[in-house]
Amino acid sequence: MARTNVRLFDLVVFGEFFSDMIFYQLRNQPRFGEEVKTDCFLIAPGGGLATSAIAASRLGSTTGIITRVGADASVLPTWNEILKEGLDVTACEVRKDQATALTASIAYQSNRMMVTHDPINQNLEELLSQKLVLEKLHRSRHVHFACALRHPRRWIPVLKGLKESGITVSANFGWNPDLSPVQLHSIVKHCEFIFPNEHEAKAITGTRDAVRALEKLQEWVRIPVVKLGRRGAMLMADGKLYRQQALPIAIVDATGDGDAFDGGFLHAFLHGGDWDECLRAGNICASLSASQPGGSQGLPGPKEYRHHLSMMKGMSARKKIKK
């Protein structure tokens, strides 16, 4: 892979794209054999790729995506929304023989269940062997992988190449019990950040405490970040624990709020924020995402973001004075 000093993007996100069909504000909890009706329904872009990329882009980061969509993408309102957001879609693959991935999300109170059809996303890592994909990755200041990490032999050369080129890397990979801790470590040790939620962090490390999980993850990656839902998020850098609270805001639909966190955090990182500001940025995007249905509908622009950031800094300052 030829090295280049030309960085066209602040951020490139690689991962799976979904059209999300979201049912929310249900009157009762769904059960098999029953029908539950709601007046609240939305079709929106979904998946970690879309939500993380939109979050960063709306805040001002020049952002591109790499994914695979079906021949139906040109007529899908969800894909057209991606285009309207101004995200660069060069190097994305269009499969004429398959449909774009689809998820039905059922949100009840603060919980949700999902059913997904995504044969198109199988072996997505095959895109990493394409010249146009590699060129795009190497024209970014930071690359974020928003997908499951399988087949280490496909991932490791790409991650090593990015790191050698001075490009920072992060991953939100969920939890795959079929991937051993040794295999997972062999991949994520090339990352600057990883973004598991509390449940995933405990499962990965075999611990029962989120802080202990964070300590173990720092043995794998320089800056592990653990998302705590309503309780905000924390990270560890050079052995020091940083923690910030979420916005005190009502949750409508938690679909994609963790991915919104990733986009906000990475935007702040790429624009010189310290670790507390990166956590605040992530929490702002996650909280506002959860305040609306779908992962991207509530994401802030720069003015709203600065308002909430100023408010959160003020809250932190008042707490320090009381102590």
Phi, psi and chi 1 to 4 in degrees:
 res  aa     phi    psi   chi1   chi2   chi3   chi4
   1 MET       -  120.3 -179.7   67.6 -151.2      -
   2 ALA   -66.2  136.4      -      -      -      -
   3 ARG   -82.9  145.5  -55.8  -68.8 -175.7 -111.6
   4 THR  -141.1  143.8  175.6      -      -      -
   5 ASN   -92.7   -2.1  -67.4  -38.2      -      -
   6 VAL   -82.8  116.9  178.4      -      -      -
   7 ARG  -111.4  101.7  -59.0  -73.7 -172.0 -117.4
   8 LEU   -81.0  -21.8  -60.2 -179.4      -      -
   9 PHE  -126.0  144.6  -54.3  100.9      -      -
  10 ASP   -70.7  -41.7  -66.6  -41.9      -      -
  11 LEU  -142.6  134.8  173.7   66.5      -      -
  12 VAL  -121.4  130.0  167.8      -      -      -
  13 VAL  -110.3  127.2 -176.0      -      -      -
  14 PHE  -110.4  129.6  178.8  101.3      -      -
  15 GLY   170.0 -161.6      -      -      -      -
  16 GLU   -96.9  136.7  -58.0  155.8  -20.4      -
  17 PHE  -106.8  139.0  175.0   80.1      -      -
  18 PHE  -132.5  147.7  -60.2   85.4      -      -
  19 SER   -90.6  121.2  -71.9      -      -      -
  20 ASP   -99.5  129.2  -81.7   -0.4      -      -
  21 MET  -106.2  112.3  -59.8  173.3   58.6      -
  22 ILE  -114.6  122.9  -57.2  162.2      -      -
  23 PHE  -106.9  125.9  -58.6   82.7      -      -
  24 TYR  -141.8  172.8   62.1  102.8      -      -
  25 GLN    51.9   48.7  -68.4 -171.7   -3.2      -
  26 LEU   -70.9  146.5  -84.2   62.4      -      -
  27 ARG   -74.3  -33.7  -59.9 -179.2 -177.1   91.5
  28 ASN  -135.7  160.7  -57.9  -65.3      -      -
  29 GLN   -73.1  129.3 -176.3  173.3   -7.4      -
  30 PRO   -63.7  141.9  -17.2   29.8      -      -
  31 ARG  -136.9  150.8  -66.8 -179.1  175.8   85.6
  32 PHE   -59.4  139.2  -77.3  110.6      -      -
  33 GLY    86.4   -0.4      -      -      -      -
  34 GLU  -123.5  156.7  -62.6  179.6   -2.6      -
  35 GLU  -111.2  129.6  180.0 -178.4   18.3      -
  36 VAL  -117.1  130.5  176.9      -      -      -
  37 LYS  -106.4  151.0  -66.3 -172.3  177.3 -178.2
  38 THR  -148.2  150.4 -179.6      -      -      -
  39 ASP   -89.7   -1.9  -63.6  -30.2      -      -
  40 CYS  -111.6  116.2  -59.3      -      -      -
  41 PHE  -148.9  145.3  172.3   71.7      -      -
  42 LEU  -148.3  142.7  175.1   72.4      -      -
  43 ILE  -112.1  124.4  -62.0  178.0      -      -
  44 ALA  -150.3  160.4      -      -      -      -
  45 PRO   -61.4  141.2  -16.4   28.7      -      -
  46 GLY  -137.4  175.0      -      -      -      -
  47 GLY    93.3  159.1      -      -      -      -
  48 GLY   -60.7  -36.1      -      -      -      -
  49 LEU   -57.8  -54.6  168.7  117.5      -      -
  50 ALA   -65.6  -48.1      -      -      -      -
  51 THR   -67.6  -44.4  -54.4      -      -      -
  52 SER   -63.5  -43.1  -61.7      -      -      -
  53 ALA   -66.8  -42.7      -      -      -      -
  54 ILE   -65.4  -41.1  -68.0  172.8      -      -
  55 ALA   -57.9  -48.1      -      -      -      -
  56 ALA   -68.4  -40.6      -      -      -      -
  57 SER   -65.0  -42.3  178.7      -      -      -
  58 ARG   -64.4  -27.2  -75.3 -170.5 -174.6  173.6
  59 LEU   -83.5   -9.3  -66.4  178.8      -      -
  60 GLY   118.0    4.6      -      -      -      -
  61 SER   -83.4  132.3  -69.6      -      -      -
  62 THR   -71.0  115.6  -54.7      -      -      -
  63 THR  -128.8  136.9  -53.1      -      -      -
  64 GLY  -123.1  159.6      -      -      -      -
  65 ILE  -128.2  154.7   61.8  171.8      -      -
  66 ILE  -132.3  119.3  -60.4  172.0      -      -
  67 THR  -154.6 -174.2 -169.6      -      -      -
  68 ARG  -128.3  130.3 -177.4 -172.5  -75.2  156.1
  69 VAL  -129.4  166.5  -65.3      -      -      -
  70 GLY   -89.7  177.7      -      -      -      -
  71 ALA   -65.0  -17.7      -      -      -      -
  72 ASP   -80.6   -4.6   55.8  -13.2      -      -
  73 ALA   -58.6  -36.9      -      -      -      -
  74 SER   -64.8  -21.2   61.6      -      -      -
  75 VAL  -107.1    1.9  -62.4      -      -      -
  76 LEU   -84.5  129.2  -68.8  175.4      -      -
  77 PRO   -61.4  -28.7   20.6  -31.6      -      -
  78 THR   -67.7  -43.9   50.9      -      -      -
  79 TRP   -70.3  -36.9 -173.0 -114.1      -      -
  80 ASN   -65.3  -30.2  -79.6  -67.2      -      -
  81 GLU   -66.4  -37.8 -171.8  169.5  -25.2      -
  82 ILE   -58.4  -44.0  -70.8  -69.0      -      -
  83 LEU   -65.8  -38.7  -58.7  179.3      -      -
  84 LYS   -67.3  -26.7  -70.6  177.2 -177.5  176.9
  85 GLU   -72.3  -10.5  -69.8  -75.1  -12.1      -
  86 GLY    83.6   16.5      -      -      -      -
  87 LEU   -75.4  136.7  -59.9  174.5      -      -
  88 ASP   -75.1  124.5 -176.3  -77.4      -      -
  89 VAL  -113.3   12.2  -62.1      -      -      -
  90 THR   -61.3  147.6   56.3      -      -      -
  91 ALA    76.9   -1.1      -      -      -      -
  92 CYS   -72.4  145.3  -68.9      -      -      -
  93 GLU   -99.5  133.3 -177.3  179.0   73.6      -
  94 VAL  -107.7  118.3  179.0      -      -      -
  95 ARG   -96.8  118.3  -68.3  -69.7  -63.5  -93.6
  96 LYS   -74.3  -18.3  -58.1  -64.0 -175.3 -178.2
  97 ASP  -100.5    3.2   58.7  -25.2      -      -
  98 GLN  -139.2  160.4  -69.2 -177.9  -50.4      -
  99 ALA   -92.7  151.6      -      -      -      -
 100 THR   -61.1  143.7  -58.4      -      -      -
 101 ALA   -60.5  145.6      -      -      -      -
 102 LEU  -134.7  135.8  173.6   68.8      -      -
 103 THR  -127.7  132.5  -67.2      -      -      -
 104 ALA   -99.9  121.5      -      -      -      -
 105 SER  -114.1  128.2  176.6      -      -      -
 106 ILE  -113.3  111.2  -43.4  -73.2      -      -
 107 ALA  -104.8  124.9      -      -      -      -
 108 TYR  -130.1  116.5  176.6   69.2      -      -
 109 GLN    54.1 -124.7  -64.4 -178.6   -2.6      -
 110 SER   -96.5    4.3   60.7      -      -      -
 111 ASN  -106.5  166.6  -65.6  -42.4      -      -
 112 ARG  -153.5  156.1   66.0 -171.7 -171.7  -84.3
 113 MET  -131.2  150.8   61.2 -178.1  -66.2      -
 114 MET  -137.4  146.4  -65.3  178.0  -75.6      -
 115 VAL  -126.3  129.3  178.8      -      -      -
 116 THR  -126.7  141.1  -65.0      -      -      -
 117 HIS  -117.8  110.8  175.3  -95.5      -      -
 118 ASP  -147.9   51.6   68.4  -23.3      -      -
 119 PRO   -56.1  -27.4  -24.6   34.0      -      -
 120 ILE   -64.5  -23.5 -165.1  169.2      -      -
 121 ASN   -88.4   -2.2  -72.9  -32.9      -      -
 122 GLN   -65.4  135.0  -66.9 -179.6   10.9      -
 123 ASN    58.6   38.4  -58.4  -45.8      -      -
 124 LEU   -60.1  -27.6 -171.0   67.9      -      -
 125 GLU   -64.0  -12.8   61.3  -86.5    5.7      -
 126 GLU   -60.4  -25.7  -69.1  176.3   -7.2      -
 127 LEU   -62.5  -24.1  -65.9  179.8      -      -
 128 LEU   -67.9  -11.2  -63.4  173.5      -      -
 129 SER   -92.6   -3.3   63.0      -      -      -
 130 GLN   -85.5  136.0  -64.6 -177.3   10.2      -
 131 LYS   -59.2  -44.7 -178.3 -179.4  178.1 -178.6
 132 LEU   -64.0  -36.0  -71.1  177.7      -      -
 133 VAL   -65.7  -48.6  168.4      -      -      -
 134 LEU   -61.6  -40.3  -69.1  171.2      -      -
 135 GLU   -62.7  -41.1  -72.6  177.7  -11.2      -
 136 LYS   -67.1  -42.7 -174.7  170.3 -178.8  176.5
 137 LEU   -58.2  -39.9  -66.6  176.2      -      -
 138 HIS   -80.3   -1.3  -80.7  -97.0      -      -
 139 ARG  -103.3   17.0  -72.3  175.4  178.6  154.8
 140 SER  -114.4  151.6  180.0      -      -      -
 141 ARG   -75.5  -31.8  -66.1  170.5   55.1 -152.9
 142 HIS  -143.8  141.8 -175.9   92.0      -      -
 143 VAL  -120.1  129.8  173.4      -      -      -
 144 HIS  -116.6  127.6  178.5   59.9      -      -
 145 PHE  -101.0  114.0  -68.0   97.1      -      -
 146 ALA  -111.0   68.6      -      -      -      -
 147 CYS  -168.4  166.8   55.4      -      -      -
 148 ALA   -64.6  142.9      -      -      -      -
 149 LEU  -103.5  104.1  -57.3  178.8      -      -
 150 ARG  -119.4  163.3  -57.0 -176.5 -177.9   90.8
 151 HIS    55.2   72.2  -49.2  -61.3      -      -
 152 PRO   -48.8  -34.6  -28.2   35.5      -      -
 153 ARG   -62.9  -22.8   62.1 -176.9  179.3   82.1
 154 ARG   -83.5  -33.0  -70.0 -175.9  179.0  -90.7
 155 TRP   -84.5  -41.8  -70.2   94.8      -      -
 156 ILE   -59.2  -46.5  -68.2  172.1      -      -
 157 PRO   -59.9  -36.3  -23.0   34.7      -      -
 158 VAL   -68.5  -46.1  175.3      -      -      -
 159 LEU   -64.2  -40.7  -89.6   62.4      -      -
 160 LYS   -63.5  -40.4  -72.0  177.8   67.0  176.0
 161 GLY   -64.4  -40.1      -      -      -      -
 162 LEU   -64.4  -45.2  -68.5  169.6      -      -
 163 LYS   -62.3  -41.2 -170.1  173.3 -177.7  179.3
 164 GLU   -65.3  -25.2  -70.4  168.2    1.9      -
 165 SER   -86.9    3.3  -64.2      -      -      -
 166 GLY    82.1   16.7      -      -      -      -
 167 ILE   -98.2  126.3  -60.7  165.3      -      -
 168 THR   -79.4  153.3   50.7      -      -      -
 169 VAL  -134.2  143.7  178.5      -      -      -
 170 SER  -138.4  165.8   59.5      -      -      -
 171 ALA  -149.5  139.9      -      -      -      -
 172 ASN  -122.5   98.6 -174.7  -14.0      -      -
 173 PHE  -111.8    1.6   45.9   78.9      -      -
 174 GLY    66.8 -155.1      -      -      -      -
 175 TRP  -131.4  119.6  166.8 -124.4      -      -
 176 ASN  -117.7  103.2  176.8   12.0      -      -
 177 PRO   -63.5  -16.0   21.9  -31.9      -      -
 178 ASP   -78.5  -12.1  -64.8  -31.5      -      -
 179 LEU  -101.3  118.3 -161.8   64.7      -      -
 180 SER   -68.8  156.2   72.8      -      -      -
 181 PRO   -55.3  -36.0  -27.7   35.8      -      -
 182 VAL   -64.6  -44.3  172.4      -      -      -
 183 GLN   -64.4  -43.9  -70.5  175.5  -51.9      -
 184 LEU   -62.5  -43.1 -175.0   59.1      -      -
 185 HIS   -62.1  -37.7  175.1 -112.3      -      -
 186 SER   -62.6  -24.5   71.4      -      -      -
 187 ILE   -89.2  -54.3  -60.2  172.3      -      -
 188 VAL   -74.8  -12.8  -57.5      -      -      -
 189 LYS   -64.6  -14.2   69.3  179.6 -177.4 -179.2
 190 HIS   -91.7    2.3  -57.2  -71.3      -      -
 191 CYS   -96.9  149.7  -65.1      -      -      -
 192 GLU   -78.3  -42.5 -172.5   81.9    0.8      -
 193 PHE  -132.5  151.0  -49.1  106.7      -      -
 194 ILE  -129.6  154.1   52.9  173.9      -      -
 195 PHE  -128.9   55.5  -66.0  103.5      -      -
 196 PRO   -73.1  155.0   29.7  -36.8      -      -
 197 ASN   -82.8  178.5   60.7   34.7      -      -
 198 GLU   -60.8  -43.7 -176.0  174.5    6.2      -
 199 HIS   -62.0  -45.4  172.5   75.0      -      -
 200 GLU   -65.0  -41.0  -67.5  163.0  -13.3      -
 201 ALA   -61.8  -41.7      -      -      -      -
 202 LYS   -67.3  -40.5  -68.2  176.7 -178.3  177.8
 203 ALA   -65.5  -41.2      -      -      -      -
 204 ILE   -64.2  -41.5  -68.4  164.6      -      -
 205 THR   -95.9  -12.1   58.8      -      -      -
 206 GLY    71.1   27.4      -      -      -      -
 207 THR  -108.6  167.0   60.8      -      -      -
 208 ARG  -110.0   -1.0  -63.5 -177.1  178.9 -179.2
 209 ASP  -126.5  134.5  177.5   76.8      -      -
 210 ALA   -65.9  -37.9      -      -      -      -
 211 VAL   -67.6  -41.8  173.7      -      -      -
 212 ARG   -62.6  -39.4  178.7   58.8 -177.2  142.8
 213 ALA   -60.7  -41.6      -      -      -      -
 214 LEU   -62.6  -41.7 -164.1   63.8      -      -
 215 GLU   -62.6  -41.5  -69.0  170.9  -15.1      -
 216 LYS   -68.9  -36.8  -69.6 -162.7   71.8  172.1
 217 LEU   -68.1  -26.4  -71.7  172.6      -      -
 218 GLN   -70.1  -15.1 -168.6  166.4   46.4      -
 219 GLU   -73.7  -16.1  -61.8  172.1    6.8      -
 220 TRP  -100.5  -37.9  -66.2   17.4      -      -
 221 VAL  -142.1  150.9   62.9      -      -      -
 222 ARG   -62.3  -46.6 -165.7  170.4   83.3   84.9
 223 ILE  -128.1   90.0  -47.7  -69.4      -      -
 224 PRO   -79.2  139.7   28.4  -31.6      -      -
 225 VAL  -121.6  132.9 -176.5      -      -      -
 226 VAL  -120.6  125.0  174.5      -      -      -
 227 LYS   -91.4  134.0  -65.0  172.0  -76.7 -166.0
 228 LEU  -113.8   17.3  -55.2  170.3      -      -
 229 GLY    65.3 -127.0      -      -      -      -
 230 ARG   -61.0  -19.5  -70.8  174.3  179.0  -94.8
 231 ARG   -92.5    7.4  -54.6 -169.1  -32.5  -85.2
 232 GLY    92.6 -134.5      -      -      -      -
 233 ALA  -159.6  162.0      -      -      -      -
 234 MET  -145.0  159.1   59.0 -175.6  179.6      -
 235 LEU  -143.2  167.7   64.7   77.3      -      -
 236 MET  -128.8  127.5 -172.3  162.0  -76.6      -
 237 ALA  -132.3  122.6      -      -      -      -
 238 ASP    53.1   39.8  -61.4  -39.3      -      -
 239 GLY    80.6   -2.5      -      -      -      -
 240 LYS  -100.2  135.9 -177.5  178.7  178.4 -179.8
 241 LEU   -91.0  130.6  178.4   66.9      -      -
 242 TYR  -119.2  138.3  -64.5   80.0      -      -
 243 ARG  -146.1  137.6 -176.3  164.9 -178.2  170.5
 244 GLN  -136.5  148.8  -67.5  -67.4  -31.9      -
 245 GLN   -85.4  158.2  -62.8  -61.3  -50.3      -
 246 ALA   -77.2  165.4      -      -      -      -
 247 LEU   -68.2  141.4  -72.3  177.5      -      -
 248 PRO   -78.0   86.4   27.6  -32.6      -      -
 249 ILE  -141.2  145.8 -163.2  166.8      -      -
 250 ALA   -69.6  139.2      -      -      -      -
 251 ILE   -92.6  127.6  -66.1  176.5      -      -
 252 VAL  -100.6  -45.4  172.3      -      -      -
 253 ASP  -155.7  117.7  172.6   23.8      -      -
 254 ALA   -83.8    2.7      -      -      -      -
 255 THR   -57.7  119.0  -57.0      -      -      -
 256 GLY    82.8    3.5      -      -      -      -
 257 ASP   -66.9  -31.4   60.1  -14.2      -      -
 258 GLY   -67.0  -36.0      -      -      -      -
 259 ASP   -70.3  -35.7  -58.2  -49.3      -      -
 260 ALA   -62.0  -39.5      -      -      -      -
 261 PHE   -56.2  -47.9  175.8   96.1      -      -
 262 ASP   -56.2  -46.3  -59.1  -11.1      -      -
 263 GLY   -63.7  -42.8      -      -      -      -
 264 GLY   -66.4  -43.6      -      -      -      -
 265 PHE   -59.2  -48.3 -178.0  101.2      -      -
 266 LEU   -66.8  -35.6  -68.9  172.5      -      -
 267 HIS   -59.7  -48.3  168.3   79.9      -      -
 268 ALA   -62.7  -42.1      -      -      -      -
 269 PHE   -59.8  -45.4  165.4   70.6      -      -
 270 LEU   -70.1  -16.3  -72.1  164.6      -      -
 271 HIS  -114.1   27.5  -69.5   80.8      -      -
 272 GLY    86.5   11.3      -      -      -      -
 273 GLY   -69.1  147.4      -      -      -      -
 274 ASP   -78.0  178.3   60.6   23.8      -      -
 275 TRP   -64.1  -36.9  -63.5  132.2      -      -
 276 ASP   -64.6  -41.1  -76.4  -45.1      -      -
 277 GLU   -68.2  -36.6 -176.4  164.1  -23.5      -
 278 CYS   -61.7  -43.2  -71.0      -      -      -
 279 LEU   -65.1  -42.5  -72.8  171.6      -      -
 280 ARG   -61.5  -43.5  -70.2 -172.5 -174.0  111.6
 281 ALA   -60.5  -44.5      -      -      -      -
 282 GLY   -61.8  -44.6      -      -      -      -
 283 ASN   -65.2  -37.5  -73.8  -25.9      -      -
 284 ILE   -61.1  -49.5  -71.1  168.0      -      -
 285 CYS   -64.8  -41.0  -70.4      -      -      -
 286 ALA   -64.3  -45.8      -      -      -      -
 287 SER   -65.4  -45.0  -62.8      -      -      -
 288 LEU   -68.8  -33.5  -66.0  176.6      -      -
 289 SER   -60.4  -46.1  168.6      -      -      -
 290 ALA   -71.4  -15.0      -      -      -      -
 291 SER   -79.4   -7.8   73.1      -      -      -
 292 GLN  -132.4  157.9  -60.9  -67.6  -31.9      -
 293 PRO   -68.9  145.2   26.0  -35.2      -      -
 294 GLY    81.2  155.8      -      -      -      -
 295 GLY   -71.7  -30.4      -      -      -      -
 296 SER  -107.1   -9.8   60.6      -      -      -
 297 GLN   -67.1  -33.2  -58.9  -54.4  -62.4      -
 298 GLY   -97.0    4.5      -      -      -      -
 299 LEU   -64.0  138.4  -67.8  173.8      -      -
 300 PRO   -84.1  157.0   33.2  -37.3      -      -
 301 GLY   -92.1 -178.7      -      -      -      -
 302 PRO   -58.2  -41.1  -25.9   35.0      -      -
 303 LYS   -66.0  -47.9 -176.2  176.6 -179.8 -179.9
 304 GLU   -65.0  -38.6 -174.3  178.3    8.9      -
 305 TYR   -61.8  -47.1  166.4   72.2      -      -
 306 ARG   -63.0  -36.9  -72.5 -166.2  -63.5  -92.3
 307 HIS   -60.3  -50.5  166.0   74.6      -      -
 308 HIS   -68.5  -35.5  -73.3  -68.7      -      -
 309 LEU   -63.8  -43.8 -175.6   61.5      -      -
 310 SER   -62.6  -41.1  176.6      -      -      -
 311 MET   -62.8  -43.6 -178.1 -178.3   69.6      -
 312 MET   -68.1  -37.1  -66.9 -179.8   80.0      -
 313 LYS   -64.3  -38.8  -73.6 -178.7  177.2  178.8
 314 GLY   -64.2  -40.9      -      -      -      -
 315 MET   -62.3  -42.3  -69.7  169.8   59.8      -
 316 SER   -65.0  -40.2  -65.3      -      -      -
 317 ALA   -64.7  -41.1      -      -      -      -
 318 ARG   -65.4  -37.2  -72.8 -169.4  -69.0  -87.2
 319 LYS   -64.6  -39.1  -75.3 -177.3  179.4  179.0
 320 LYS   -65.1  -39.5  -71.8 -179.4  180.0  179.3
 321 ILE   -64.0  -41.7  -68.8  173.2      -      -
 322 LYS   -63.2  -35.8  -72.1 -179.0 -180.0  179.5
 323 LYS   -68.0      -  -69.5  179.1 -179.7  179.6
